[in-house]
Amino acid sequence: MEAIQLFVPTFRIEECLAEIRECLERGWTGLGYKTVEFEDAWKEYTGLPHAHFLNSATSALHLAIRLLKERDGWQDGDEVITTPLTFVSTNHVLLHENLHPVFADVDESLCLDPDSVAKRITDKTRAVMFVGLGGNIGRLPEIVRLCRRHKLRLILDAAHMAGSRWHGVHVGGEADVACFSFQAVKNLPTADSGMICFADGDLDADVRKWTWLGINKDTYSRTISQGAYKWYYEVEHAGFKYHGNSIMAALGLVGLKYLDQDNAYRRQLAAWYEAELNGAAGLSVVPVTTGCESSRHLFQIRVAHRDEVMVALNGFQIFPGVHYRDNTSYPMYAAAHGSCPQAHRASEEIISLPMHIGLQHRDVLRVCQAVRSAVAESRGQQRRRSA
Ligand SMILES: Cc1ncc(COP(=O)(O)O)c(C=O)c1O
């Protein structure tokens, strides 16, 4: 029986090689050239006013926090409200900038619950970090209103949201800054890269100075703007080496051409899953907000005795994932353990079913059949144990 994996990226190999070949022939693989083309293509695609290409979404999230902290004069120990149901990048960057992550609970969409966020606001709160889990916007519009009312910055961790739209408009513009991931298994896979999109043009100009060690003119602009390479530059900050490179941008440029088509197919896969699993005994499907055209990075279900069901699925050669473990279960965030009961419960029940464009209808049927038997078997075992 052939194994069905959670994620398998698809690359249009000949087109990718042609884009990469251009870089190699021109002798330009680093910052500039294709990175500039990709930034322009991303702005055109999303409608966002600014975009800067980086080596990961983790770098993007770090710089989002660093620049907002600097711009608004936040103090060490100030608070950012965030979710415990995320990849740890989201929360680590707060610690990197000596900010205090305050965990709020999630709702049935597995995204931050605005009611819980509202309860966590204090006079030390400076921002909300919202994760669009699996590509879904959850109740983001309510979070936007809450942030405006309390004059809080909003950072959108849009790692899963390449191609997600809300009533036809690409996500990102509602936040002060949106951070996208083009990591190896995301909807727009490169190998590792990301995009930071500030709403404010001054912050976009600033962030460019932070991503190549604080050097005020990158090698590419020094080469193209003056015709001949000029060696002189100033160093204005102790910046980071976070910029993207032309090889990753080459992969991104090809992937972007297919993103809408690929995401439409992901939504088709999700519809097939839903047709099979909605109403099935012993499980529920994590809902997507009405009006959200989700990128469908994930298709998640909830079951009791999740670990047992996962093991049974592996027996059918099906290898799903879990997004994510409640971050307050990790020793480093343990001080907040118990503060988000909905997220904790979800983190023990969720399964991300295989979701990638190499899957066909028959694969979805096979996964669903296996899910139904694994859940039935686990429920039978529970009944026998309690008899
Ligand atoms: C929700 C979330 N945030 C941030 C990241 C970090 O993205 P990257 O791997 O591009 O740094 C990821 C990646 O898995 C993620 O899933």
The ligand as a Tripos MOL2 file, in Angstrom:
@<TRIPOS>MOLECULE
LIG
   16    16     1     0     0
SMALL
NO_CHARGES

@<TRIPOS>ATOM
      1 C1          2.2090   29.5670   12.1160 C.3       1 LIG1
      2 C2          3.6550   29.6840   11.6990 C.ar      1 LIG1
      3 N1          4.3310   30.7920   11.9970 N.ar      1 LIG1
      4 C3          5.6110   30.9510   11.6260 C.ar      1 LIG1
      5 C4          6.2880   29.9760   10.9390 C.ar      1 LIG1
      6 C5          7.7170   30.1820   10.5830 C.3       1 LIG1
      7 O1          7.9200   30.1530    9.2060 O.3       1 LIG1
      8 P1          9.3820   29.9260    8.5990 P.3       1 LIG1
      9 O2          9.6450   28.4600    8.6280 O.co2     1 LIG1
     10 O3          9.2860   30.4720    7.2140 O.co2     1 LIG1
     11 O4         10.3310   30.6700    9.4460 O.co2     1 LIG1
     12 C6          5.6210   28.8000   10.5980 C.ar      1 LIG1
     13 C7          6.3210   27.7190    9.8630 C.2       1 LIG1
     14 O5          6.0880   26.5620    9.9990 O.2       1 LIG1
     15 C8          4.2660   28.6330   10.9920 C.ar      1 LIG1
     16 O6          3.6110   27.5110   10.6900 O.3       1 LIG1
@<TRIPOS>BOND
     1     1     2 1
     2     2     3 ar
     3     2    15 ar
     4     3     4 ar
     5     4     5 ar
     6     5     6 1
     7     5    12 ar
     8     6     7 1
     9     7     8 1
    10     8     9 2
    11     8    10 1
    12     8    11 1
    13    12    13 1
    14    12    15 ar
    15    13    14 2
    16    15    16 1
@<TRIPOS>SUBSTRUCTURE
     1 LIG1         1 GROUP 0 **** ****
